[in-house]
Amino acid sequence: MDGRPVVADLLGNAPEWQERALCSQTDPEAFFPEKGGSTREAKRICSRCEVKSECLEYALGHDERFGIWGGLSERERRKLKRRAA
């Protein structure tokens, strides 16, 4: 072993809501599209997810800069933060 954490170690520290998230059962590529790629599928999944608000709170609180979190893109989260300030 080289001392780096393995995925299982990282997942063990995940908040409980992440285990219930629909995205945890989905291809993560949909939530991290290439620049200019479609976010439609990720947002559709988020719209049906029971932990959408917890996910968005987490992303805002941890300054997540990439991907779809809580149904919002990074740009949409920035706008939301600006409006709240």
PDB file of N, CA, C and O in Angstrom:
ATOM      1  N   MET A   1       0.841  -1.187   0.000  1.00  0.00           N
ATOM      2  CA  MET A   1       0.000   0.000   0.000  1.00  0.00           C
ATOM      3  C   MET A   1       0.878   1.240   0.000  1.00  0.00           C
ATOM      4  O   MET A   1       1.959   1.246   0.590  1.00  0.00           O
ATOM      5  N   ASP A   2       0.412   2.280  -0.659  1.00  0.00           N
ATOM      6  CA  ASP A   2       1.195   3.509  -0.725  1.00  0.00           C
ATOM      7  C   ASP A   2       0.662   4.596   0.205  1.00  0.00           C
ATOM      8  O   ASP A   2       1.141   5.729   0.150  1.00  0.00           O
ATOM      9  N   GLY A   3      -0.307   4.287   1.051  1.00  0.00           N
ATOM     10  CA  GLY A   3      -0.810   5.251   2.016  1.00  0.00           C
ATOM     11  C   GLY A   3      -1.984   6.086   1.540  1.00  0.00           C
ATOM     12  O   GLY A   3      -2.610   6.785   2.337  1.00  0.00           O
ATOM     13  N   ARG A   4      -2.289   6.024   0.255  1.00  0.00           N
ATOM     14  CA  ARG A   4      -3.434   6.791  -0.248  1.00  0.00           C
ATOM     15  C   ARG A   4      -4.734   6.086   0.127  1.00  0.00           C
ATOM     16  O   ARG A   4      -4.778   4.857   0.185  1.00  0.00           O
ATOM     17  N   PRO A   5      -5.803   6.864   0.386  1.00  0.00           N
ATOM     18  CA  PRO A   5      -7.078   6.220   0.710  1.00  0.00           C
ATOM     19  C   PRO A   5      -7.659   5.517  -0.508  1.00  0.00           C
ATOM     20  O   PRO A   5      -7.457   5.944  -1.645  1.00  0.00           O
ATOM     21  N   VAL A   6      -8.371   4.451  -0.256  1.00  0.00           N
ATOM     22  CA  VAL A   6      -9.070   3.758  -1.333  1.00  0.00           C
ATOM     23  C   VAL A   6     -10.517   4.229  -1.338  1.00  0.00           C
ATOM     24  O   VAL A   6     -10.973   4.848  -0.377  1.00  0.00           O
ATOM     25  N   VAL A   7     -11.235   3.941  -2.406  1.00  0.00           N
ATOM     26  CA  VAL A   7     -12.612   4.414  -2.543  1.00  0.00           C
ATOM     27  C   VAL A   7     -13.462   3.997  -1.347  1.00  0.00           C
ATOM     28  O   VAL A   7     -14.258   4.795  -0.852  1.00  0.00           O
ATOM     29  N   ALA A   8     -13.311   2.782  -0.884  1.00  0.00           N
ATOM     30  CA  ALA A   8     -14.111   2.318   0.253  1.00  0.00           C
ATOM     31  C   ALA A   8     -13.877   3.189   1.483  1.00  0.00           C
ATOM     32  O   ALA A   8     -14.818   3.471   2.225  1.00  0.00           O
ATOM     33  N   ASP A   9     -12.649   3.614   1.706  1.00  0.00           N
ATOM     34  CA  ASP A   9     -12.357   4.500   2.836  1.00  0.00           C
ATOM     35  C   ASP A   9     -13.081   5.827   2.674  1.00  0.00           C
ATOM     36  O   ASP A   9     -13.654   6.352   3.629  1.00  0.00           O
ATOM     37  N   LEU A  10     -13.054   6.361   1.477  1.00  0.00           N
ATOM     38  CA  LEU A  10     -13.691   7.650   1.224  1.00  0.00           C
ATOM     39  C   LEU A  10     -15.202   7.555   1.374  1.00  0.00           C
ATOM     40  O   LEU A  10     -15.822   8.456   1.938  1.00  0.00           O
ATOM     41  N   LEU A  11     -15.796   6.489   0.884  1.00  0.00           N
ATOM     42  CA  LEU A  11     -17.240   6.329   0.977  1.00  0.00           C
ATOM     43  C   LEU A  11     -17.697   6.124   2.410  1.00  0.00           C
ATOM     44  O   LEU A  11     -18.822   6.485   2.756  1.00  0.00           O
ATOM     45  N   GLY A  12     -16.864   5.562   3.232  1.00  0.00           N
ATOM     46  CA  GLY A  12     -17.213   5.356   4.629  1.00  0.00           C
ATOM     47  C   GLY A  12     -17.463   6.658   5.366  1.00  0.00           C
ATOM     48  O   GLY A  12     -18.150   6.662   6.388  1.00  0.00           O
ATOM     49  N   ASN A  13     -16.927   7.754   4.877  1.00  0.00           N
ATOM     50  CA  ASN A  13     -17.108   9.055   5.507  1.00  0.00           C
ATOM     51  C   ASN A  13     -18.206   9.874   4.845  1.00  0.00           C
ATOM     52  O   ASN A  13     -18.401  11.037   5.199  1.00  0.00           O
ATOM     53  N   ALA A  14     -18.913   9.303   3.909  1.00  0.00           N
ATOM     54  CA  ALA A  14     -19.952  10.038   3.186  1.00  0.00           C
ATOM     55  C   ALA A  14     -21.139  10.310   4.106  1.00  0.00           C
ATOM     56  O   ALA A  14     -21.500   9.463   4.923  1.00  0.00           O
ATOM     57  N   PRO A  15     -21.743  11.487   3.974  1.00  0.00           N
ATOM     58  CA  PRO A  15     -22.961  11.758   4.745  1.00  0.00           C
ATOM     59  C   PRO A  15     -24.037  10.724   4.423  1.00  0.00           C
ATOM     60  O   PRO A  15     -24.091  10.201   3.310  1.00  0.00           O
ATOM     61  N   GLU A  16     -24.879  10.438   5.389  1.00  0.00           N
ATOM     62  CA  GLU A  16     -25.913   9.409   5.246  1.00  0.00           C
ATOM     63  C   GLU A  16     -26.831   9.661   4.056  1.00  0.00           C
ATOM     64  O   GLU A  16     -27.246   8.712   3.390  1.00  0.00           O
ATOM     65  N   TRP A  17     -27.152  10.912   3.779  1.00  0.00           N
ATOM     66  CA  TRP A  17     -28.068  11.215   2.680  1.00  0.00           C
ATOM     67  C   TRP A  17     -27.513  10.759   1.336  1.00  0.00           C
ATOM     68  O   TRP A  17     -28.282  10.437   0.431  1.00  0.00           O
ATOM     69  N   GLN A  18     -26.190  10.726   1.193  1.00  0.00           N
ATOM     70  CA  GLN A  18     -25.601  10.334  -0.089  1.00  0.00           C
ATOM     71  C   GLN A  18     -25.916   8.886  -0.440  1.00  0.00           C
ATOM     72  O   GLN A  18     -25.999   8.539  -1.618  1.00  0.00           O
ATOM     73  N   GLU A  19     -26.091   8.049   0.559  1.00  0.00           N
ATOM     74  CA  GLU A  19     -26.436   6.651   0.301  1.00  0.00           C
ATOM     75  C   GLU A  19     -27.838   6.517  -0.278  1.00  0.00           C
ATOM     76  O   GLU A  19     -28.125   5.556  -0.992  1.00  0.00           O
ATOM     77  N   ARG A  20     -28.721   7.482   0.026  1.00  0.00           N
ATOM     78  CA  ARG A  20     -30.099   7.451  -0.468  1.00  0.00           C
ATOM     79  C   ARG A  20     -30.270   8.210  -1.777  1.00  0.00           C
ATOM     80  O   ARG A  20     -31.342   8.164  -2.379  1.00  0.00           O
ATOM     81  N   ALA A  21     -29.250   8.895  -2.216  1.00  0.00           N
ATOM     82  CA  ALA A  21     -29.340   9.714  -3.429  1.00  0.00           C
ATOM     83  C   ALA A  21     -29.482   8.839  -4.674  1.00  0.00           C
ATOM     84  O   ALA A  21     -28.805   7.821  -4.815  1.00  0.00           O
ATOM     85  N   LEU A  22     -30.366   9.251  -5.562  1.00  0.00           N
ATOM     86  CA  LEU A  22     -30.548   8.500  -6.813  1.00  0.00           C
ATOM     87  C   LEU A  22     -29.272   8.471  -7.643  1.00  0.00           C
ATOM     88  O   LEU A  22     -29.019   7.498  -8.354  1.00  0.00           O
ATOM     89  N   CYS A  23     -28.475   9.513  -7.562  1.00  0.00           N
ATOM     90  CA  CYS A  23     -27.248   9.554  -8.359  1.00  0.00           C
ATOM     91  C   CYS A  23     -26.241   8.491  -7.923  1.00  0.00           C
ATOM     92  O   CYS A  23     -25.350   8.127  -8.690  1.00  0.00           O
ATOM     93  N   SER A  24     -26.382   7.994  -6.697  1.00  0.00           N
ATOM     94  CA  SER A  24     -25.454   6.957  -6.245  1.00  0.00           C
ATOM     95  C   SER A  24     -25.688   5.641  -6.977  1.00  0.00           C
ATOM     96  O   SER A  24     -24.867   4.727  -6.906  1.00  0.00           O
ATOM     97  N   GLN A  25     -26.815   5.552  -7.679  1.00  0.00           N
ATOM     98  CA  GLN A  25     -27.160   4.345  -8.434  1.00  0.00           C
ATOM     99  C   GLN A  25     -27.068   4.591  -9.935  1.00  0.00           C
ATOM    100  O   GLN A  25     -27.588   3.809 -10.731  1.00  0.00           O
ATOM    101  N   THR A  26     -26.406   5.678 -10.317  1.00  0.00           N
ATOM    102  CA  THR A  26     -26.378   6.135 -11.705  1.00  0.00           C
ATOM    103  C   THR A  26     -24.941   6.376 -12.145  1.00  0.00           C
ATOM    104  O   THR A  26     -24.056   6.578 -11.314  1.00  0.00           O
ATOM    105  N   ASP A  27     -24.719   6.353 -13.422  1.00  0.00           N
ATOM    106  CA  ASP A  27     -23.399   6.654 -13.981  1.00  0.00           C
ATOM    107  C   ASP A  27     -23.002   8.084 -13.617  1.00  0.00           C
ATOM    108  O   ASP A  27     -23.710   9.019 -13.991  1.00  0.00           O
ATOM    109  N   PRO A  28     -21.906   8.285 -12.907  1.00  0.00           N
ATOM    110  CA  PRO A  28     -21.503   9.634 -12.495  1.00  0.00           C
ATOM    111  C   PRO A  28     -21.168  10.560 -13.656  1.00  0.00           C
ATOM    112  O   PRO A  28     -21.172  11.780 -13.490  1.00  0.00           O
ATOM    113  N   GLU A  29     -20.880  10.006 -14.822  1.00  0.00           N
ATOM    114  CA  GLU A  29     -20.560  10.849 -15.982  1.00  0.00           C
ATOM    115  C   GLU A  29     -21.688  11.827 -16.300  1.00  0.00           C
ATOM    116  O   GLU A  29     -21.432  12.936 -16.770  1.00  0.00           O
ATOM    117  N   ALA A  30     -22.927  11.427 -16.048  1.00  0.00           N
ATOM    118  CA  ALA A  30     -24.069  12.302 -16.328  1.00  0.00           C
ATOM    119  C   ALA A  30     -24.031  13.558 -15.466  1.00  0.00           C
ATOM    120  O   ALA A  30     -24.547  14.602 -15.866  1.00  0.00           O
ATOM    121  N   PHE A  31     -23.426  13.464 -14.292  1.00  0.00           N
ATOM    122  CA  PHE A  31     -23.401  14.581 -13.347  1.00  0.00           C
ATOM    123  C   PHE A  31     -22.170  15.463 -13.499  1.00  0.00           C
ATOM    124  O   PHE A  31     -22.082  16.526 -12.885  1.00  0.00           O
ATOM    125  N   PHE A  32     -21.240  15.031 -14.299  1.00  0.00           N
ATOM    126  CA  PHE A  32     -20.016  15.798 -14.547  1.00  0.00           C
ATOM    127  C   PHE A  32     -19.744  15.846 -16.051  1.00  0.00           C
ATOM    128  O   PHE A  32     -18.744  15.308 -16.526  1.00  0.00           O
ATOM    129  N   PRO A  33     -20.654  16.502 -16.804  1.00  0.00           N
ATOM    130  CA  PRO A  33     -20.494  16.536 -18.267  1.00  0.00           C
ATOM    131  C   PRO A  33     -19.304  17.394 -18.689  1.00  0.00           C
ATOM    132  O   PRO A  33     -18.874  18.291 -17.964  1.00  0.00           O
ATOM    133  N   GLU A  34     -18.795  17.101 -19.857  1.00  0.00           N
ATOM    134  CA  GLU A  34     -17.747  17.939 -20.445  1.00  0.00           C
ATOM    135  C   GLU A  34     -18.310  19.338 -20.652  1.00  0.00           C
ATOM    136  O   GLU A  34     -19.524  19.517 -20.744  1.00  0.00           O
ATOM    137  N   LYS A  35     -17.431  20.322 -20.724  1.00  0.00           N
ATOM    138  CA  LYS A  35     -17.879  21.700 -20.947  1.00  0.00           C
ATOM    139  C   LYS A  35     -18.751  21.751 -22.200  1.00  0.00           C
ATOM    140  O   LYS A  35     -18.355  21.280 -23.266  1.00  0.00           O
ATOM    141  N   GLY A  36     -19.930  22.324 -22.055  1.00  0.00           N
ATOM    142  CA  GLY A  36     -20.869  22.401 -23.165  1.00  0.00           C
ATOM    143  C   GLY A  36     -21.751  21.176 -23.315  1.00  0.00           C
ATOM    144  O   GLY A  36     -22.663  21.165 -24.142  1.00  0.00           O
ATOM    145  N   GLY A  37     -21.486  20.130 -22.513  1.00  0.00           N
ATOM    146  CA  GLY A  37     -22.287  18.911 -22.582  1.00  0.00           C
ATOM    147  C   GLY A  37     -23.645  19.097 -21.920  1.00  0.00           C
ATOM    148  O   GLY A  37     -23.862  20.057 -21.181  1.00  0.00           O
ATOM    149  N   SER A  38     -24.537  18.187 -22.188  1.00  0.00           N
ATOM    150  CA  SER A  38     -25.899  18.274 -21.667  1.00  0.00           C
ATOM    151  C   SER A  38     -25.971  17.903 -20.189  1.00  0.00           C
ATOM    152  O   SER A  38     -25.327  16.956 -19.739  1.00  0.00           O
ATOM    153  N   THR A  39     -26.759  18.663 -19.452  1.00  0.00           N
ATOM    154  CA  THR A  39     -27.016  18.380 -18.040  1.00  0.00           C
ATOM    155  C   THR A  39     -28.436  17.848 -17.845  1.00  0.00           C
ATOM    156  O   THR A  39     -28.863  17.603 -16.717  1.00  0.00           O
ATOM    157  N   ARG A  40     -29.151  17.673 -18.933  1.00  0.00           N
ATOM    158  CA  ARG A  40     -30.569  17.302 -18.875  1.00  0.00           C
ATOM    159  C   ARG A  40     -30.810  16.014 -18.089  1.00  0.00           C
ATOM    160  O   ARG A  40     -31.687  15.978 -17.226  1.00  0.00           O
ATOM    161  N   GLU A  41     -30.054  14.965 -18.370  1.00  0.00           N
ATOM    162  CA  GLU A  41     -30.269  13.677 -17.698  1.00  0.00           C
ATOM    163  C   GLU A  41     -30.013  13.798 -16.197  1.00  0.00           C
ATOM    164  O   GLU A  41     -30.798  13.289 -15.397  1.00  0.00           O
ATOM    165  N   ALA A  42     -28.936  14.457 -15.807  1.00  0.00           N
ATOM    166  CA  ALA A  42     -28.629  14.622 -14.385  1.00  0.00           C
ATOM    167  C   ALA A  42     -29.734  15.410 -13.687  1.00  0.00           C
ATOM    168  O   ALA A  42     -30.170  15.036 -12.598  1.00  0.00           O
ATOM    169  N   LYS A  43     -30.179  16.482 -14.296  1.00  0.00           N
ATOM    170  CA  LYS A  43     -31.229  17.300 -13.685  1.00  0.00           C
ATOM    171  C   LYS A  43     -32.551  16.541 -13.598  1.00  0.00           C
ATOM    172  O   LYS A  43     -33.317  16.738 -12.655  1.00  0.00           O
ATOM    173  N   ARG A  44     -32.820  15.683 -14.566  1.00  0.00           N
ATOM    174  CA  ARG A  44     -34.026  14.854 -14.520  1.00  0.00           C
ATOM    175  C   ARG A  44     -33.965  13.899 -13.328  1.00  0.00           C
ATOM    176  O   ARG A  44     -34.953  13.725 -12.613  1.00  0.00           O
ATOM    177  N   ILE A  45     -32.812  13.289 -13.121  1.00  0.00           N
ATOM    178  CA  ILE A  45     -32.633  12.382 -11.981  1.00  0.00           C
ATOM    179  C   ILE A  45     -32.776  13.158 -10.676  1.00  0.00           C
ATOM    180  O   ILE A  45     -33.462  12.708  -9.758  1.00  0.00           O
ATOM    181  N   CYS A  46     -32.140  14.306 -10.591  1.00  0.00           N
ATOM    182  CA  CYS A  46     -32.224  15.130  -9.379  1.00  0.00           C
ATOM    183  C   CYS A  46     -33.667  15.524  -9.067  1.00  0.00           C
ATOM    184  O   CYS A  46     -34.060  15.568  -7.902  1.00  0.00           O
ATOM    185  N   SER A  47     -34.444  15.806 -10.086  1.00  0.00           N
ATOM    186  CA  SER A  47     -35.815  16.271  -9.865  1.00  0.00           C
ATOM    187  C   SER A  47     -36.666  15.234  -9.139  1.00  0.00           C
ATOM    188  O   SER A  47     -37.657  15.585  -8.500  1.00  0.00           O
ATOM    189  N   ARG A  48     -36.285  13.957  -9.233  1.00  0.00           N
ATOM    190  CA  ARG A  48     -37.032  12.876  -8.578  1.00  0.00           C
ATOM    191  C   ARG A  48     -36.379  12.415  -7.278  1.00  0.00           C
ATOM    192  O   ARG A  48     -36.891  11.506  -6.624  1.00  0.00           O
ATOM    193  N   CYS A  49     -35.274  13.018  -6.898  1.00  0.00           N
ATOM    194  CA  CYS A  49     -34.486  12.530  -5.762  1.00  0.00           C
ATOM    195  C   CYS A  49     -34.998  13.088  -4.431  1.00  0.00           C
ATOM    196  O   CYS A  49     -35.257  14.285  -4.304  1.00  0.00           O
ATOM    197  N   GLU A  50     -35.137  12.207  -3.449  1.00  0.00           N
ATOM    198  CA  GLU A  50     -35.643  12.605  -2.131  1.00  0.00           C
ATOM    199  C   GLU A  50     -34.640  13.421  -1.316  1.00  0.00           C
ATOM    200  O   GLU A  50     -35.031  14.062  -0.341  1.00  0.00           O
ATOM    201  N   VAL A  51     -33.376  13.415  -1.684  1.00  0.00           N
ATOM    202  CA  VAL A  51     -32.366  14.152  -0.908  1.00  0.00           C
ATOM    203  C   VAL A  51     -31.797  15.339  -1.691  1.00  0.00           C
ATOM    204  O   VAL A  51     -30.685  15.794  -1.422  1.00  0.00           O
ATOM    205  N   LYS A  52     -32.557  15.824  -2.641  1.00  0.00           N
ATOM    206  CA  LYS A  52     -32.113  16.935  -3.487  1.00  0.00           C
ATOM    207  C   LYS A  52     -31.709  18.160  -2.660  1.00  0.00           C
ATOM    208  O   LYS A  52     -30.673  18.767  -2.930  1.00  0.00           O
ATOM    209  N   SER A  53     -32.501  18.525  -1.671  1.00  0.00           N
ATOM    210  CA  SER A  53     -32.180  19.723  -0.885  1.00  0.00           C
ATOM    211  C   SER A  53     -30.928  19.518  -0.032  1.00  0.00           C
ATOM    212  O   SER A  53     -30.123  20.439   0.104  1.00  0.00           O
ATOM    213  N   GLU A  54     -30.751  18.332   0.541  1.00  0.00           N
ATOM    214  CA  GLU A  54     -29.537  18.053   1.314  1.00  0.00           C
ATOM    215  C   GLU A  54     -28.305  18.118   0.419  1.00  0.00           C
ATOM    216  O   GLU A  54     -27.253  18.615   0.821  1.00  0.00           O
ATOM    217  N   CYS A  55     -28.452  17.612  -0.790  1.00  0.00           N
ATOM    218  CA  CYS A  55     -27.366  17.621  -1.762  1.00  0.00           C
ATOM    219  C   CYS A  55     -26.967  19.056  -2.113  1.00  0.00           C
ATOM    220  O   CYS A  55     -25.783  19.390  -2.143  1.00  0.00           O
ATOM    221  N   LEU A  56     -27.957  19.889  -2.376  1.00  0.00           N
ATOM    222  CA  LEU A  56     -27.675  21.283  -2.712  1.00  0.00           C
ATOM    223  C   LEU A  56     -27.025  22.008  -1.535  1.00  0.00           C
ATOM    224  O   LEU A  56     -26.070  22.761  -1.724  1.00  0.00           O
ATOM    225  N   GLU A  57     -27.531  21.788  -0.329  1.00  0.00           N
ATOM    226  CA  GLU A  57     -26.924  22.399   0.861  1.00  0.00           C
ATOM    227  C   GLU A  57     -25.464  21.985   1.001  1.00  0.00           C
ATOM    228  O   GLU A  57     -24.601  22.809   1.305  1.00  0.00           O
ATOM    229  N   TYR A  58     -25.198  20.705   0.778  1.00  0.00           N
ATOM    230  CA  TYR A  58     -23.830  20.202   0.865  1.00  0.00           C
ATOM    231  C   TYR A  58     -22.932  20.901  -0.157  1.00  0.00           C
ATOM    232  O   TYR A  58     -21.835  21.351   0.174  1.00  0.00           O
ATOM    233  N   ALA A  59     -23.407  20.988  -1.391  1.00  0.00           N
ATOM    234  CA  ALA A  59     -22.616  21.611  -2.459  1.00  0.00           C
ATOM    235  C   ALA A  59     -22.330  23.074  -2.151  1.00  0.00           C
ATOM    236  O   ALA A  59     -21.213  23.547  -2.358  1.00  0.00           O
ATOM    237  N   LEU A  60     -23.324  23.785  -1.662  1.00  0.00           N
ATOM    238  CA  LEU A  60     -23.129  25.198  -1.328  1.00  0.00           C
ATOM    239  C   LEU A  60     -22.187  25.351  -0.138  1.00  0.00           C
ATOM    240  O   LEU A  60     -21.329  26.234  -0.130  1.00  0.00           O
ATOM    241  N   GLY A  61     -22.346  24.498   0.856  1.00  0.00           N
ATOM    242  CA  GLY A  61     -21.512  24.566   2.051  1.00  0.00           C
ATOM    243  C   GLY A  61     -20.073  24.154   1.824  1.00  0.00           C
ATOM    244  O   GLY A  61     -19.179  24.601   2.542  1.00  0.00           O
ATOM    245  N   HIS A  62     -19.839  23.308   0.836  1.00  0.00           N
ATOM    246  CA  HIS A  62     -18.489  22.817   0.548  1.00  0.00           C
ATOM    247  C   HIS A  62     -17.899  23.435  -0.716  1.00  0.00           C
ATOM    248  O   HIS A  62     -16.854  23.001  -1.199  1.00  0.00           O
ATOM    249  N   ASP A  63     -18.568  24.437  -1.239  1.00  0.00           N
ATOM    250  CA  ASP A  63     -18.095  25.170  -2.415  1.00  0.00           C
ATOM    251  C   ASP A  63     -17.732  24.231  -3.567  1.00  0.00           C
ATOM    252  O   ASP A  63     -16.678  24.359  -4.190  1.00  0.00           O
ATOM    253  N   GLU A  64     -18.645  23.279  -3.832  1.00  0.00           N
ATOM    254  CA  GLU A  64     -18.429  22.356  -4.953  1.00  0.00           C
ATOM    255  C   GLU A  64     -18.439  23.149  -6.252  1.00  0.00           C
ATOM    256  O   GLU A  64     -19.403  23.859  -6.536  1.00  0.00           O
ATOM    257  N   ARG A  65     -17.397  23.037  -7.028  1.00  0.00           N
ATOM    258  CA  ARG A  65     -17.258  23.841  -8.237  1.00  0.00           C
ATOM    259  C   ARG A  65     -17.529  23.076  -9.524  1.00  0.00           C
ATOM    260  O   ARG A  65     -17.557  23.671 -10.602  1.00  0.00           O
ATOM    261  N   PHE A  66     -17.724  21.794  -9.429  1.00  0.00           N
ATOM    262  CA  PHE A  66     -17.936  20.986 -10.629  1.00  0.00           C
ATOM    263  C   PHE A  66     -19.157  20.107 -10.462  1.00  0.00           C
ATOM    264  O   PHE A  66     -19.479  19.664  -9.360  1.00  0.00           O
ATOM    265  N   GLY A  67     -19.825  19.864 -11.559  1.00  0.00           N
ATOM    266  CA  GLY A  67     -20.910  18.899 -11.570  1.00  0.00           C
ATOM    267  C   GLY A  67     -22.267  19.455 -11.182  1.00  0.00           C
ATOM    268  O   GLY A  67     -22.412  20.612 -10.789  1.00  0.00           O
ATOM    269  N   ILE A  68     -23.247  18.585 -11.309  1.00  0.00           N
ATOM    270  CA  ILE A  68     -24.623  18.894 -10.939  1.00  0.00           C
ATOM    271  C   ILE A  68     -24.831  18.408  -9.511  1.00  0.00           C
ATOM    272  O   ILE A  68     -24.604  17.237  -9.207  1.00  0.00           O
ATOM    273  N   TRP A  69     -25.257  19.295  -8.652  1.00  0.00           N
ATOM    274  CA  TRP A  69     -25.532  18.981  -7.246  1.00  0.00           C
ATOM    275  C   TRP A  69     -26.890  19.574  -6.903  1.00  0.00           C
ATOM    276  O   TRP A  69     -27.119  20.761  -7.136  1.00  0.00           O
ATOM    277  N   GLY A  70     -27.788  18.777  -6.358  1.00  0.00           N
ATOM    278  CA  GLY A  70     -29.097  19.290  -5.979  1.00  0.00           C
ATOM    279  C   GLY A  70     -29.879  19.838  -7.151  1.00  0.00           C
ATOM    280  O   GLY A  70     -30.740  20.701  -6.977  1.00  0.00           O
ATOM    281  N   GLY A  71     -29.594  19.355  -8.325  1.00  0.00           N
ATOM    282  CA  GLY A  71     -30.304  19.782  -9.522  1.00  0.00           C
ATOM    283  C   GLY A  71     -29.782  21.050 -10.162  1.00  0.00           C
ATOM    284  O   GLY A  71     -30.356  21.526 -11.141  1.00  0.00           O
ATOM    285  N   LEU A  72     -28.700  21.612  -9.628  1.00  0.00           N
ATOM    286  CA  LEU A  72     -28.158  22.856 -10.168  1.00  0.00           C
ATOM    287  C   LEU A  72     -26.732  22.677 -10.670  1.00  0.00           C
ATOM    288  O   LEU A  72     -25.939  21.929 -10.097  1.00  0.00           O
ATOM    289  N   SER A  73     -26.432  23.376 -11.743  1.00  0.00           N
ATOM    290  CA  SER A  73     -25.064  23.393 -12.270  1.00  0.00           C
ATOM    291  C   SER A  73     -24.205  24.324 -11.421  1.00  0.00           C
ATOM    292  O   SER A  73     -24.717  25.045 -10.565  1.00  0.00           O
ATOM    293  N   GLU A  74     -22.929  24.305 -11.657  1.00  0.00           N
ATOM    294  CA  GLU A  74     -22.007  25.182 -10.921  1.00  0.00           C
ATOM    295  C   GLU A  74     -22.384  26.642 -11.145  1.00  0.00           C
ATOM    296  O   GLU A  74     -22.376  27.435 -10.203  1.00  0.00           O
ATOM    297  N   ARG A  75     -22.707  26.996 -12.360  1.00  0.00           N
ATOM    298  CA  ARG A  75     -23.116  28.380 -12.669  1.00  0.00           C
ATOM    299  C   ARG A  75     -24.394  28.756 -11.915  1.00  0.00           C
ATOM    300  O   ARG A  75     -24.494  29.851 -11.362  1.00  0.00           O
ATOM    301  N   GLU A  76     -25.358  27.851 -11.897  1.00  0.00           N
ATOM    302  CA  GLU A  76     -26.614  28.117 -11.190  1.00  0.00           C
ATOM    303  C   GLU A  76     -26.390  28.249  -9.685  1.00  0.00           C
ATOM    304  O   GLU A  76     -27.039  29.065  -9.030  1.00  0.00           O
ATOM    305  N   ARG A  77     -25.475  27.451  -9.135  1.00  0.00           N
ATOM    306  CA  ARG A  77     -25.164  27.560  -7.702  1.00  0.00           C
ATOM    307  C   ARG A  77     -24.486  28.890  -7.388  1.00  0.00           C
ATOM    308  O   ARG A  77     -24.763  29.496  -6.354  1.00  0.00           O
ATOM    309  N   ARG A  78     -23.604  29.347  -8.269  1.00  0.00           N
ATOM    310  CA  ARG A  78     -22.957  30.659  -8.070  1.00  0.00           C
ATOM    311  C   ARG A  78     -23.997  31.770  -8.042  1.00  0.00           C
ATOM    312  O   ARG A  78     -23.945  32.652  -7.184  1.00  0.00           O
ATOM    313  N   LYS A  79     -24.945  31.731  -8.979  1.00  0.00           N
ATOM    314  CA  LYS A  79     -26.012  32.742  -9.019  1.00  0.00           C
ATOM    315  C   LYS A  79     -26.831  32.711  -7.732  1.00  0.00           C
ATOM    316  O   LYS A  79     -27.160  33.757  -7.172  1.00  0.00           O
ATOM    317  N   LEU A  80     -27.156  31.515  -7.271  1.00  0.00           N
ATOM    318  CA  LEU A  80     -27.925  31.360  -6.043  1.00  0.00           C
ATOM    319  C   LEU A  80     -27.173  31.958  -4.855  1.00  0.00           C
ATOM    320  O   LEU A  80     -27.766  32.650  -4.028  1.00  0.00           O
ATOM    321  N   LYS A  81     -25.885  31.695  -4.772  1.00  0.00           N
ATOM    322  CA  LYS A  81     -25.074  32.247  -3.678  1.00  0.00           C
ATOM    323  C   LYS A  81     -25.024  33.770  -3.742  1.00  0.00           C
ATOM    324  O   LYS A  81     -25.099  34.440  -2.712  1.00  0.00           O
ATOM    325  N   ARG A  82     -24.898  34.315  -4.943  1.00  0.00           N
ATOM    326  CA  ARG A  82     -24.859  35.780  -5.088  1.00  0.00           C
ATOM    327  C   ARG A  82     -26.175  36.402  -4.639  1.00  0.00           C
ATOM    328  O   ARG A  82     -26.176  37.431  -3.963  1.00  0.00           O
ATOM    329  N   ARG A  83     -27.285  35.790  -5.007  1.00  0.00           N
ATOM    330  CA  ARG A  83     -28.597  36.320  -4.608  1.00  0.00           C
ATOM    331  C   ARG A  83     -28.784  36.258  -3.098  1.00  0.00           C
ATOM    332  O   ARG A  83     -29.414  37.137  -2.510  1.00  0.00           O
ATOM    333  N   ALA A  84     -28.236  35.219  -2.473  1.00  0.00           N
ATOM    334  CA  ALA A  84     -28.390  35.046  -1.027  1.00  0.00           C
ATOM    335  C   ALA A  84     -27.494  35.990  -0.230  1.00  0.00           C
ATOM    336  O   ALA A  84     -27.752  36.251   0.945  1.00  0.00           O
ATOM    337  N   ALA A  85     -26.450  36.494  -0.863  1.00  0.00           N
ATOM    338  CA  ALA A  85     -25.490  37.349  -0.137  1.00  0.00           C
ATOM    339  C   ALA A  85     -26.002  38.764   0.041  1.00  0.00           C
ATOM    340  O   ALA A  85     -25.315  39.599   0.629  1.00  0.00           O
TER     341      ALA A  85
END
